[in-house]
């Protein structure tokens, strides 16, 4: 090119394009993301109002414990939905125990799944296995990581013992969901527990549904529910047996 070559310049944009865009509006937070207890009326708020109330109740319970312990029959509830403990179980706990904790969690169909949902060791979960002692039903309670030793049960009771299929005993423990029966005396069957489980200060157990759990003081549970300890009632379970 010669010295008279023109320099290329960017063509100016039309005036309309040069107009400055208006600032974006600030989105107001979803009612469910506001301050706890704000009580929004939208669909999100309705889905979150109840959990906030349950958490508040749990905070009150913790404060009462710090002030001197739960009163008889009080429940420290921590829930992400309304409590669903069958009324018969809740009434029994309130009448028989000084206090208990109620937790809700994702669906747990086995004792090991309950331990995972509650974020605790399987050694803290009381797994109630329904057995037959010479034709009479009983609870044999072991840790979630264990299985029941029928030999130890027979030696301690002097009766032949066998496991009972879930389909055979579930009507006996209504209104509990099958496989979610807590080992409580209200069902009118003897309760035996592995001595090793008694080393835990508190025990977690299902509360009649696969989404609810209760936490009981171990010594109080033993006393209030008339539990009989048996040495070596629980033996290590294999991986394939962890479904119980």
trRosetta pair geometry for C-beta under 8 A, 3 or more apart (Angstrom, degrees):
i j d omega theta_ij theta_ji phi_ij phi_ji
1 5 3.8 25 166 -62 130 147
2 5 5.9 149 64 -34 56 85
13 17 4.2 -91 159 81 123 127
13 18 5.5 148 85 -55 110 85
14 17 5.1 91 62 8 79 100
14 18 7.3 -149 99 -8 42 88
15 18 5.6 -60 -151 34 37 111
15 19 7.2 56 150 -41 65 87
16 19 5.8 -32 -166 -1 39 115
29 33 4.6 -116 175 83 113 111
29 34 5.8 142 98 -73 126 69
30 33 4.6 78 61 7 87 105
30 34 7.8 -132 93 -27 49 76
30 42 7.3 -116 -170 77 75 148
30 44 5.0 -6 168 70 116 166
31 34 5.8 -33 -160 -5 42 117
31 38 6.9 -152 -169 98 76 124
31 40 2.5 -175 -171 145 127 169
31 41 7.0 -118 -143 33 168 39
31 42 4.4 153 17 28 136 112
31 44 5.5 150 60 75 87 102
31 45 3.8 -43 118 -56 127 112
32 40 6.6 -106 -54 51 45 134
32 42 7.4 -100 -29 76 84 107
32 44 3.5 -104 -17 146 121 106
32 45 5.3 -153 -68 -78 70 46
32 47 6.6 -16 -98 65 139 93
32 48 4.3 118 -140 4 102 146
33 44 7.8 -15 -17 140 75 143
34 38 3.9 -24 106 9 128 165
34 40 6.1 127 17 -38 133 119
35 38 4.8 114 61 -57 73 106
36 52 5.2 171 -162 -141 87 120
36 55 7.7 -79 -156 80 135 131
36 56 7.8 158 155 -65 120 102
37 52 5.7 -172 -64 156 57 137
37 56 7.2 76 -75 -68 113 138
38 45 7.6 -95 87 -128 95 118
39 45 6.9 66 169 -178 25 127
39 49 6.4 59 -120 -118 58 111
40 44 7.1 4 92 80 134 86
40 45 3.1 -146 83 -85 90 147
41 45 5.8 -4 -11 70 8 144
41 46 7.4 33 -166 -53 38 90
42 45 4.8 100 51 7 69 102
42 46 7.1 -128 100 -7 38 86
43 46 5.8 -52 -151 32 32 111
43 47 6.7 28 153 -16 63 106
44 47 5.8 -62 -157 37 34 109
44 48 6.4 7 156 -3 68 115
45 48 6.0 -76 -147 47 32 97
45 49 6.0 48 159 -49 72 97
46 49 6.1 -31 -136 3 30 115
48 51 5.8 -57 -158 41 55 109
48 52 6.2 56 150 -24 80 104
49 52 6.0 -64 -160 34 31 111
49 53 6.6 28 151 -19 66 107
50 53 5.6 -55 -152 33 36 112
50 54 6.5 33 153 -18 68 103
50 81 6.7 35 109 -145 128 41
50 82 5.9 -52 177 -60 141 80
51 54 5.5 -56 -148 36 37 110
51 55 6.3 34 156 -17 70 103
51 79 6.7 -134 -123 108 68 68
51 80 4.8 7 -116 -145 123 50
51 81 6.8 -21 -75 -65 90 35
52 55 5.8 -55 -148 37 32 109
52 56 6.3 36 152 -22 64 105
53 56 5.6 -54 -150 34 32 114
53 57 6.5 35 151 -21 64 102
54 57 5.5 -50 -152 32 35 113
54 58 6.6 38 149 -21 64 100
54 77 5.7 -86 -161 121 92 109
54 78 6.8 110 144 -152 101 26
54 79 4.0 -82 176 58 156 92
54 80 7.3 -134 68 -66 143 19
54 81 7.9 18 -15 62 158 12
54 82 7.7 -164 -65 -103 130 36
54 83 7.6 151 -120 -40 126 86
55 58 5.4 -49 -152 32 38 114
55 59 6.6 41 149 -20 65 100
55 78 6.7 45 -107 -139 61 72
55 79 7.8 -133 -53 52 59 53
56 59 5.6 -50 -153 33 35 113
56 60 6.6 38 149 -19 65 102
57 60 5.6 -51 -152 34 36 113
57 61 6.5 37 150 -21 65 103
57 77 5.4 5 104 59 125 102
58 61 5.6 -53 -151 34 35 113
58 62 6.6 36 151 -20 66 101
58 76 5.9 74 -135 178 68 79
58 77 5.8 -112 -72 82 84 48
58 78 4.3 55 -95 -82 150 77
58 79 8.0 168 -46 7 118 64
59 62 5.7 -50 -150 32 35 110
59 63 6.5 34 152 -18 65 103
60 63 5.7 -55 -153 35 34 111
60 64 6.5 34 150 -20 66 103
61 64 5.6 -52 -150 34 35 111
61 65 6.5 37 151 -21 66 101
61 70 6.6 6 -161 -96 92 107
61 74 6.8 167 -127 150 102 116
61 75 7.4 -70 -105 110 145 39
61 76 3.5 165 140 -114 152 85
61 77 7.2 132 -20 19 149 56
62 65 5.6 -51 -151 33 35 112
62 66 6.5 35 151 -19 66 102
62 76 6.9 90 -55 -143 61 129
63 66 5.6 -51 -150 35 35 111
63 67 6.3 30 152 -17 66 108
64 67 5.6 -59 -147 40 33 110
64 68 7.5 -62 173 54 60 68
64 69 7.4 -34 138 105 81 19
64 70 6.0 74 112 -98 119 55
64 71 7.4 -69 171 -10 135 83
64 74 7.1 -82 107 148 154 163
65 68 7.8 -142 -167 62 24 27
65 69 5.7 25 -135 -114 58 30
65 70 5.9 -13 -83 -42 83 76
65 76 7.2 -3 -39 -78 125 141
69 98 7.6 -16 159 152 119 125
69 99 7.2 -154 172 -10 85 148
70 74 4.1 -147 -175 69 105 121
70 76 6.6 -107 -83 -40 136 101
70 98 6.5 126 88 140 96 83
70 99 3.3 89 85 -99 140 148
71 74 4.9 88 58 -26 72 124
71 98 7.7 -128 152 -174 24 75
71 99 7.4 111 65 -73 29 106
72 94 8.0 90 143 -177 72 61
72 97 7.8 168 -157 109 68 39
72 98 5.1 -69 -109 -131 62 56
72 99 7.4 -118 -125 -50 24 70
73 93 7.5 124 -136 119 64 66
73 94 3.6 53 -152 -166 102 73
73 95 6.6 41 -99 -59 116 27
73 97 7.1 121 -89 75 45 64
73 98 7.5 -68 -23 -157 41 22
73 99 7.3 -23 42 -86 10 50
74 94 7.9 83 -45 -127 19 85
74 99 5.0 -15 65 -114 81 94
75 90 7.6 -28 -64 -148 150 97
75 93 7.5 67 -84 114 107 128
75 94 7.3 -56 -41 -84 103 93
75 99 7.2 172 -84 -160 32 69
75 100 5.8 -19 -114 72 76 78
75 101 7.1 127 -167 -118 67 23
75 102 5.3 13 -178 -5 119 113
76 99 7.0 42 -13 175 95 112
76 100 7.6 -150 27 105 76 34
76 101 4.6 -31 69 -108 97 79
76 102 7.4 170 80 22 46 67
77 83 5.9 -72 -141 -67 137 127
77 101 7.4 164 -83 -163 32 57
77 102 4.6 -12 -111 63 78 105
77 103 7.9 174 -155 -75 52 35
78 101 7.3 1 8 -174 97 103
78 102 7.4 174 30 88 55 59
78 103 5.4 -4 67 -110 95 74
78 104 7.6 -143 103 22 60 72
79 82 7.0 54 140 -137 146 7
79 83 5.7 -113 -76 -68 160 71
79 102 7.0 -8 -58 115 108 98
79 103 7.2 174 -80 -154 64 34
79 104 4.3 62 -133 7 81 119
80 104 5.8 -132 34 84 73 119
81 84 7.6 8 105 -29 109 108
81 104 5.7 -126 43 138 84 167
83 90 7.8 92 139 -90 132 138
83 102 5.7 24 -124 139 124 147
83 104 7.0 -146 -107 -54 55 115
83 212 7.0 81 -158 -121 70 129
84 104 7.4 84 16 -106 98 117
84 209 5.4 -6 108 5 116 161
84 211 6.6 36 49 79 137 106
84 212 5.4 -148 65 -48 87 134
85 89 5.3 -114 173 82 100 115
85 90 4.6 115 107 -58 124 103
85 102 6.2 -86 -36 -132 132 133
85 207 4.8 -61 -109 151 98 122
85 208 5.8 99 -150 39 61 125
85 209 7.4 -131 -99 6 40 107
85 212 5.5 -168 -73 159 71 156
85 214 7.4 63 -104 -61 133 112
86 89 4.8 82 69 9 88 105
86 90 7.1 -169 89 -6 43 88
86 175 4.5 160 -126 75 141 113
86 176 6.6 -99 -6 -74 146 56
86 207 8.0 -178 18 145 76 78
86 208 4.4 -115 5 159 107 161
86 209 7.6 147 -30 -37 85 93
87 90 5.6 -57 -143 41 36 110
87 91 6.0 36 159 -21 70 107
88 91 5.9 -55 -146 37 27 110
88 92 6.4 29 155 -20 62 107
88 175 6.7 133 20 21 121 104
88 186 6.7 157 153 157 100 146
89 92 5.7 -55 -150 35 31 112
89 93 6.4 28 155 -17 65 106
89 176 7.7 85 -52 -77 132 95
89 182 6.5 98 -142 33 130 129
89 184 6.9 139 -134 26 86 162
89 186 7.1 -173 -106 54 55 155
89 207 6.2 147 130 -177 150 75
89 208 5.0 -145 -14 -40 156 137
90 93 5.8 -56 -149 37 31 109
90 94 6.3 27 156 -17 66 108
91 94 5.9 -57 -145 39 30 109
91 95 6.1 21 159 -13 66 112
92 95 6.0 -65 -145 42 26 105
92 96 5.8 -6 169 4 66 121
92 184 6.1 93 124 164 146 143
92 186 4.4 -59 -110 -64 155 142
93 96 6.4 -72 -130 49 22 92
93 97 5.2 -29 -169 27 66 121
93 100 5.1 -55 -180 13 128 150
93 184 7.8 -76 -68 -120 80 145
93 214 6.9 -127 -105 -147 154 154
93 216 8.0 -124 -135 -92 111 113
94 97 7.4 -47 -88 51 13 81
96 185 7.8 171 -136 46 165 113
96 224 4.6 116 159 -174 106 124
96 225 7.6 83 149 -66 145 67
97 100 5.4 54 104 -42 147 106
97 216 6.6 -91 -130 -134 153 105
97 217 7.8 157 -159 32 113 97
97 220 5.9 90 -137 146 91 127
97 221 7.7 5 -103 -81 123 60
97 224 5.7 -52 -80 -58 75 176
98 217 7.7 0 50 18 107 137
98 220 6.5 -98 19 -137 101 151
99 217 7.8 65 69 -15 82 114
100 214 5.3 -1 168 -170 124 110
100 215 6.6 159 -171 71 72 54
100 216 5.4 -21 -120 -92 102 74
101 214 6.6 145 78 -161 56 56
101 215 3.9 -3 55 47 112 108
102 207 6.6 54 -133 -90 89 167
102 212 6.7 -19 -168 -166 94 101
102 213 7.5 152 -157 82 48 48
102 214 5.7 -24 -99 -102 63 74
103 118 6.4 95 100 -117 154 99
103 204 8.0 -24 33 -139 132 110
103 212 7.3 151 83 -158 50 52
103 213 4.7 -15 63 63 98 97
103 214 7.6 176 21 -86 75 25
103 215 6.9 55 -10 -21 111 105
104 211 5.8 17 -159 150 85 87
104 212 5.6 -31 -103 -99 70 65
104 213 7.7 168 -92 20 22 75
105 108 6.3 13 101 -18 120 119
105 114 7.5 114 74 -143 148 61
105 117 3.8 105 156 154 137 118
105 118 5.9 -80 -72 -68 157 65
105 211 6.3 -162 64 -160 55 57
105 212 7.8 158 23 -90 77 19
105 213 6.3 17 5 -2 120 116
106 117 5.2 -145 51 -127 81 116
106 211 7.1 -72 168 -125 13 87
107 210 5.2 33 -153 124 75 112
107 211 5.6 -39 -90 -77 57 91
108 113 3.8 174 -152 117 84 100
108 114 4.1 129 136 -75 150 59
108 116 7.3 167 -116 57 118 87
108 117 4.6 -110 -61 -3 127 143
108 206 7.8 -151 85 -95 110 105
108 210 5.7 -165 61 -177 54 81
108 211 7.4 139 17 -89 77 41
109 113 5.8 38 42 44 57 155
109 179 6.8 22 -169 117 67 147
109 210 5.8 6 -87 -145 53 137
109 243 7.9 -19 110 -168 99 82
110 113 4.6 96 53 8 78 103
110 114 7.0 -133 98 -7 42 86
110 144 7.8 108 142 -155 83 105
110 179 7.8 -53 -93 173 47 128
110 242 6.9 86 146 142 148 64
110 243 5.0 -121 -98 -171 148 43
110 244 6.0 87 -148 79 103 9
111 114 5.4 -49 -150 32 35 116
111 115 6.6 39 150 -21 64 99
111 122 7.0 86 132 -148 97 96
111 125 5.2 152 -176 127 94 131
111 127 3.9 -33 -86 -92 157 112
111 144 3.5 -163 136 -121 111 94
111 244 6.3 1 11 113 109 58
112 115 5.6 -46 -151 31 36 114
112 116 6.6 34 150 -16 64 103
112 122 5.7 -12 -113 -106 71 126
112 125 7.8 177 -84 62 31 155
112 144 5.1 150 -72 164 55 118
112 145 7.4 92 -92 -79 97 57
112 242 4.8 17 -24 176 156 100
112 243 7.6 -66 28 -94 119 20
113 116 5.6 -52 -149 38 36 111
113 117 6.2 36 153 -19 67 106
114 117 5.7 -55 -143 39 31 110
114 118 6.1 15 160 -5 66 113
114 125 5.5 133 94 -139 113 142
114 144 6.9 -152 60 -100 101 142
114 204 6.9 179 143 129 113 116
114 206 6.3 -100 -105 -68 150 87
114 213 6.3 132 -164 -90 110 128
115 118 6.1 -67 -143 48 25 100
115 120 5.5 -103 -152 75 73 75
115 121 6.6 -41 -162 135 124 18
115 122 4.3 -51 -77 -87 171 63
115 124 7.2 128 -122 59 100 85
115 125 4.6 -102 -72 -25 95 140
115 144 5.1 -150 -35 55 128 166
115 204 7.4 134 -98 79 63 137
116 119 7.4 27 -176 -75 32 41
117 213 7.8 159 95 -26 114 137
118 125 7.4 144 45 -84 138 110
118 204 5.5 146 131 -166 172 160
118 213 5.9 -46 -79 51 129 170
120 124 4.7 -75 154 62 125 135
120 125 6.7 139 91 -49 115 90
120 204 5.8 132 55 -3 155 149
121 124 5.2 97 67 -1 80 99
121 125 7.9 -150 103 -7 50 86
122 125 5.5 -54 -151 28 49 113
122 143 6.0 94 137 161 79 100
122 144 3.7 -113 -161 74 93 110
122 145 4.1 110 111 -43 130 94
123 143 4.9 -17 -130 -147 45 144
123 144 7.5 -98 -51 37 22 84
123 145 6.2 -23 -68 15 64 125
123 197 7.7 -169 -177 -117 68 66
123 200 6.6 167 134 -65 87 126
124 143 7.7 51 5 -135 17 100
124 200 5.2 155 -116 -142 70 150
124 202 7.2 22 -160 91 111 71
124 203 6.3 -174 180 -127 65 48
124 204 5.5 53 129 12 95 102
125 143 6.5 91 65 -161 67 63
125 144 3.9 26 74 -32 121 120
125 203 7.4 108 -134 -169 17 77
125 204 4.9 -42 -103 77 66 99
125 205 6.9 132 -164 -86 64 50
126 141 5.2 -5 -172 -170 99 116
126 142 7.9 138 -153 71 55 18
126 143 7.4 -54 -101 -101 39 42
126 183 6.3 -97 142 21 126 124
126 193 7.5 -36 -141 -128 113 114
126 197 6.4 91 -104 -175 84 142
126 203 4.5 40 -31 175 117 128
126 204 6.9 175 11 74 78 42
126 205 4.3 -31 61 -80 104 108
127 141 6.7 153 74 -153 46 59
127 142 5.5 -29 62 70 101 68
127 143 6.6 41 10 138 103 15
127 144 5.1 128 -44 -91 118 53
127 146 7.4 -174 42 61 128 81
127 244 6.5 80 -176 126 140 91
128 139 4.8 -35 -158 -154 102 114
128 140 7.6 131 -160 65 50 39
128 141 5.3 -22 -98 -97 64 84
128 181 5.6 -101 89 93 137 89
128 182 6.6 130 -13 -163 148 21
128 183 4.0 178 -98 -56 125 97
128 205 6.9 58 -23 -153 107 121
128 206 7.8 -106 22 38 110 101
129 139 7.2 122 62 -162 43 57
129 140 4.7 -34 68 68 99 92
129 141 7.3 177 18 -84 74 31
129 142 6.8 4 -2 18 118 101
129 147 7.9 76 -68 -159 158 57
129 148 4.8 -126 68 -33 156 134
129 163 6.9 -57 170 -125 113 95
129 244 6.9 17 -95 169 105 131
130 137 6.1 -20 -167 -158 99 102
130 138 7.6 147 -153 75 54 37
130 139 6.5 -37 -96 -100 55 57
130 140 7.9 167 -94 20 8 80
130 163 7.6 87 86 -161 62 63
130 164 4.7 -64 116 55 100 117
130 166 7.8 120 40 -101 128 54
130 169 4.7 -153 140 88 161 173
130 173 7.9 -124 -84 -30 138 138
130 181 7.3 49 -56 54 112 147
131 137 7.4 139 78 -153 41 52
131 138 5.4 -29 67 67 88 87
131 139 7.7 121 20 -130 84 10
131 140 4.9 38 -7 -10 129 118
131 148 6.7 -143 -63 143 130 164
131 150 7.4 170 -138 -110 136 88
131 153 6.6 -37 134 172 169 166
131 161 5.4 4 169 -168 130 100
131 162 6.7 156 -162 79 83 31
131 163 5.9 -57 -110 -103 75 42
131 164 6.2 168 -126 -8 19 94
132 135 6.0 12 -179 -99 110 13
132 136 6.7 134 -159 60 64 32
132 137 6.2 -37 -100 -91 64 50
132 138 7.6 139 -110 20 17 82
132 161 6.9 155 79 -152 53 51
132 162 5.2 -15 55 61 101 84
132 163 7.7 36 13 119 84 5
132 164 5.1 109 -33 -65 97 106
133 136 5.1 -34 66 65 84 90
133 137 7.9 117 19 -137 80 2
133 138 5.2 26 -7 0 117 131
133 153 7.4 -122 -94 155 104 113
133 157 5.7 -61 -146 133 135 158
133 159 4.3 68 -180 100 91 139
133 160 7.4 149 -156 77 48 45
133 161 5.5 -15 -100 -98 68 80
133 190 7.6 -21 20 51 146 131
134 159 4.1 -92 -18 -165 112 114
134 160 5.5 103 -75 46 72 80
136 159 7.9 -23 39 163 106 162
136 189 7.7 165 159 -139 86 92
136 190 7.8 53 130 12 118 110
137 164 6.7 -16 -117 -28 91 163
137 169 6.3 130 -123 -124 134 120
137 172 6.5 143 -33 145 175 165
137 189 4.8 -61 106 -122 93 138
138 189 5.2 -172 -108 165 39 105
138 190 4.4 -21 -126 67 107 91
138 191 7.2 -175 -173 -80 82 27
138 192 6.4 35 155 1 124 103
139 181 7.8 -139 -103 117 117 119
139 183 4.4 149 160 -126 157 101
139 187 7.9 94 -40 67 120 135
139 189 6.0 116 -17 102 84 114
139 190 7.2 -152 32 100 72 50
139 191 4.5 -6 63 -117 116 72
139 192 6.8 177 92 30 63 62
140 148 4.5 67 117 -124 139 136
140 153 5.9 -46 -107 -94 136 137
140 161 8.0 74 -57 -168 143 138
140 192 5.2 -14 -113 71 63 104
140 193 7.9 160 -166 -87 44 32
140 233 6.3 -155 -169 176 101 122
141 183 4.9 -36 -77 -49 127 168
141 191 6.5 20 -16 -174 120 92
141 192 6.7 -180 19 90 78 48
141 193 4.2 -22 68 -106 111 79
141 194 6.8 -128 98 6 64 76
141 197 6.7 -106 125 56 96 168
141 227 7.4 -38 29 -145 140 124
141 233 7.9 45 67 113 50 142
142 146 4.0 -108 157 88 123 121
142 147 6.9 69 83 162 158 4
142 148 5.7 -163 -14 -78 136 67
142 193 7.6 165 -72 -155 43 57
142 194 4.7 61 -112 -14 74 131
142 197 6.6 -163 -147 -49 36 132
142 233 6.0 -148 -82 112 101 94
142 234 3.4 140 -143 -93 117 113
143 146 4.6 83 57 4 81 109
143 194 6.9 -76 -11 59 79 140
143 196 7.1 -63 -19 101 120 107
143 197 5.4 -177 -54 -95 84 99
143 234 5.8 84 22 -171 81 166
144 242 7.9 48 157 -153 84 79
145 236 7.0 -29 143 -133 91 67
145 237 6.2 -161 166 28 44 103
145 242 7.7 -12 -125 -116 50 94
146 194 6.6 -6 101 -22 165 168
146 196 8.0 131 -60 70 155 131
146 234 3.3 23 159 -175 156 113
146 235 6.1 123 -159 55 94 25
146 236 6.4 -69 -113 -97 67 26
146 237 5.7 146 -161 -25 15 96
147 234 7.0 133 60 -151 27 68
147 235 6.0 -36 63 66 79 79
147 236 7.7 10 17 114 86 21
147 237 4.2 113 -30 -91 96 94
147 241 5.3 -32 -68 155 130 146
147 244 7.0 84 -108 48 85 148
148 153 6.7 16 172 -34 107 132
148 163 7.3 145 61 -85 130 100
148 233 6.5 -28 -142 165 71 82
148 234 6.8 -47 -98 -100 42 57
148 235 8.0 36 146 22 8 84
149 152 3.9 56 98 10 118 110
149 153 6.6 164 94 -13 64 84
149 232 6.1 -18 35 139 156 83
149 233 5.9 -157 41 -162 95 31
149 234 6.9 -160 -7 -91 95 7
149 235 4.8 87 -63 -16 107 114
150 153 5.4 -56 -148 39 37 114
150 154 6.1 38 154 -21 70 105
150 161 4.6 -168 -157 93 88 111
150 162 6.7 33 -134 -94 140 36
150 163 7.4 -92 -75 -37 122 80
151 154 5.9 -54 -146 36 29 109
151 155 6.4 28 155 -19 63 107
152 155 5.8 -55 -146 37 31 111
152 156 6.3 24 158 -15 65 110
152 230 5.9 127 146 148 107 119
152 231 7.0 -131 -158 89 124 58
152 232 4.9 -156 -106 100 146 87
152 233 5.1 -154 107 -99 135 47
152 235 8.0 158 -8 -37 132 105
153 156 6.0 -60 -145 39 28 106
153 157 6.1 -4 167 7 66 116
153 161 4.4 35 102 -39 122 173
153 192 6.6 124 -123 96 95 160
153 230 6.6 57 -98 149 56 169
153 233 6.3 73 -67 -133 80 92
154 157 6.5 -71 -134 52 24 90
154 158 7.4 80 176 -94 56 7
154 159 6.5 -123 -132 77 65 42
154 160 6.1 10 -119 -119 116 32
154 161 4.9 -134 -64 7 83 105
155 158 7.8 19 -173 -66 19 47
156 192 7.2 128 98 -145 143 141
156 228 8.0 153 153 135 130 120
156 230 4.5 -63 -63 -128 171 117
156 231 7.8 159 -80 35 124 70
156 233 7.6 -32 -3 -83 150 100
157 161 7.1 98 49 -59 132 115
157 192 7.7 -81 -57 -73 117 150
164 168 5.3 -117 176 78 95 122
164 169 4.9 74 125 -36 132 125
165 168 4.7 88 68 1 85 106
165 169 7.5 163 84 1 47 88
166 169 6.6 -78 -147 47 31 90
166 170 5.8 43 167 -47 73 107
166 178 5.3 87 172 178 114 115
166 179 5.9 -8 -132 -61 136 90
167 170 6.4 -34 -129 8 24 115
167 178 7.8 15 -85 -142 43 147
169 172 5.0 -54 -168 30 66 122
169 173 6.6 33 148 -6 89 107
170 173 6.5 -76 -152 44 36 94
170 174 7.6 66 153 -58 66 76
170 176 7.8 -130 -154 87 73 90
170 178 3.9 -24 -116 -103 132 101
170 179 7.8 -22 -98 -22 108 62
171 174 6.1 -15 -160 -28 44 110
172 187 7.5 73 139 -170 91 111
173 176 4.7 -30 133 40 101 123
173 181 4.5 -22 165 -105 157 130
173 187 5.7 -9 -116 -127 87 134
175 208 6.8 39 93 -173 77 124
176 180 5.4 -160 -179 82 99 83
176 181 4.7 93 130 -91 166 70
176 182 7.6 -160 -108 7 138 69
176 208 4.3 -114 -111 -142 80 72
176 209 7.6 -142 -151 -57 62 45
177 180 4.4 34 68 27 92 127
177 208 6.7 105 12 158 77 53
177 209 5.2 74 2 -123 125 50
177 210 5.7 -78 91 -22 150 88
179 206 7.9 70 128 16 60 174
179 210 7.3 26 91 -82 103 105
180 206 4.1 -132 -161 158 72 146
180 207 7.5 -24 164 58 105 35
180 208 5.7 64 121 167 108 12
180 209 5.4 -8 144 178 162 3
180 210 5.2 -118 -75 -64 134 61
180 212 7.9 78 179 56 132 83
181 187 7.2 36 -169 -67 121 158
181 206 7.0 59 49 81 19 119
181 208 7.2 37 -111 -103 38 53
182 205 4.9 101 -130 127 90 122
182 206 5.7 -147 -69 81 76 65
182 207 5.9 18 -48 -109 130 35
182 208 6.5 -49 -7 -47 101 69
182 214 6.5 12 -109 36 149 122
183 191 5.1 114 176 -135 107 123
183 193 7.7 128 132 -78 161 101
183 205 6.6 -99 21 -153 84 156
183 225 6.9 90 128 163 80 155
183 227 7.5 64 137 -101 122 115
184 187 6.3 105 78 -4 75 94
184 191 7.9 39 -74 -70 3 146
184 225 5.7 -110 -140 -118 48 124
185 188 7.4 65 172 -69 58 30
185 191 6.8 -91 -77 -10 70 127
185 224 7.5 -143 8 133 126 67
185 225 4.5 -177 -27 -150 99 66
185 226 5.5 77 -91 29 135 105
190 228 6.9 -12 -179 14 105 123
191 225 5.8 -8 39 141 157 111
191 226 6.7 118 39 88 107 73
191 227 4.7 -59 104 -110 113 74
191 228 6.9 148 88 20 59 74
192 227 7.3 138 -112 -167 17 74
192 228 5.1 -35 -107 75 69 94
192 229 7.6 118 -164 -124 66 12
192 230 5.2 17 -178 -9 113 123
192 233 6.3 -176 138 -122 108 155
193 197 5.6 -102 173 61 105 129
193 198 6.8 104 121 -54 126 95
193 222 7.5 -97 31 -103 149 91
193 227 5.1 19 -6 175 122 123
193 228 7.2 156 19 77 75 42
193 229 5.5 -43 73 -105 87 60
193 230 7.0 154 71 21 35 78
193 233 6.9 164 143 54 23 153
194 197 4.8 93 73 -8 90 105
194 198 7.9 -156 100 -12 56 82
194 229 7.6 9 138 -153 12 76
194 230 6.6 -50 -102 70 40 79
194 232 7.3 -42 -143 163 94 5
194 233 3.9 -139 -89 62 74 100
194 234 3.7 -21 -88 -5 161 103
195 198 5.7 -49 -166 19 46 117
195 229 4.7 76 -88 179 77 117
195 230 6.7 -132 -31 80 87 28
195 231 5.0 -7 3 -97 137 54
195 232 7.6 -6 29 -18 106 40
195 233 7.2 124 -2 9 68 99
196 199 6.2 -31 -176 0 49 113
196 232 8.0 65 -21 -86 111 37
196 234 6.2 -102 46 53 120 118
197 200 6.3 -41 179 18 57 110
197 203 7.1 44 167 -103 106 126
197 218 7.8 -172 135 -138 80 127
197 234 6.9 93 -39 -4 104 145
198 218 6.0 144 -143 164 59 132
198 222 7.1 42 -119 -68 113 137
198 229 6.2 -25 -33 -107 142 130
200 203 5.8 104 100 -77 128 75
200 218 5.8 144 92 -63 74 145
201 217 7.3 -42 160 -144 71 69
201 218 6.0 -154 177 9 21 117
202 215 5.4 25 167 178 122 100
202 216 6.7 167 -156 83 77 33
202 217 5.9 -50 -104 -103 79 41
202 218 6.1 -141 -98 -29 21 86
203 215 7.1 169 83 -150 38 57
203 216 5.7 -19 60 61 88 84
203 218 5.3 99 -20 -89 103 85
203 221 6.4 -54 39 11 125 162
204 213 5.5 8 -172 174 96 128
204 214 7.5 163 -149 84 53 39
204 215 5.4 -24 -95 -97 69 79
205 213 6.7 156 80 -156 29 81
205 214 6.0 -22 65 61 80 84
205 216 7.1 -16 20 12 112 109
206 209 7.2 -158 -178 61 101 33
206 210 7.1 -24 -138 -101 127 41
206 212 7.1 84 -167 84 65 67
206 213 6.0 -64 -110 -106 36 68
206 214 7.8 31 128 17 15 81
207 212 4.0 -77 60 121 117 105
207 213 5.6 170 -15 -124 102 12
207 214 4.5 109 -84 -25 109 97
208 212 6.6 -11 55 72 75 125
209 212 4.6 64 56 20 103 104
216 220 6.5 -129 172 79 94 103
216 221 4.4 91 127 -66 132 117
217 220 4.0 58 80 19 109 115
217 221 6.5 179 83 -16 52 85
218 221 5.7 -55 -147 34 29 113
218 222 6.5 32 154 -21 64 103
219 222 5.6 -49 -151 32 34 115
219 223 6.4 27 154 -14 65 108
220 223 5.8 -58 -146 41 33 107
220 224 5.7 19 163 -10 71 115
221 224 6.3 -59 -129 45 23 100
221 225 5.6 -9 179 12 63 122
221 227 6.6 26 130 -12 81 140
222 225 7.0 -74 -131 50 11 89
222 227 4.6 -92 -132 51 59 115
222 229 7.6 -5 -132 -48 123 99
223 226 8.0 14 174 -65 23 39
230 233 4.1 85 86 -58 108 117
232 235 6.9 33 -177 -69 82 85
237 241 4.0 -128 -172 91 106 119
237 242 5.9 140 114 -73 130 60
237 244 7.4 -146 -130 40 155 114
238 241 4.9 88 54 8 73 104
238 242 7.8 -110 99 -29 44 80
239 242 5.9 -31 -162 -8 39 118
240 243 7.6 -29 167 -4 45 104
241 244 6.2 -21 172 4 74 113
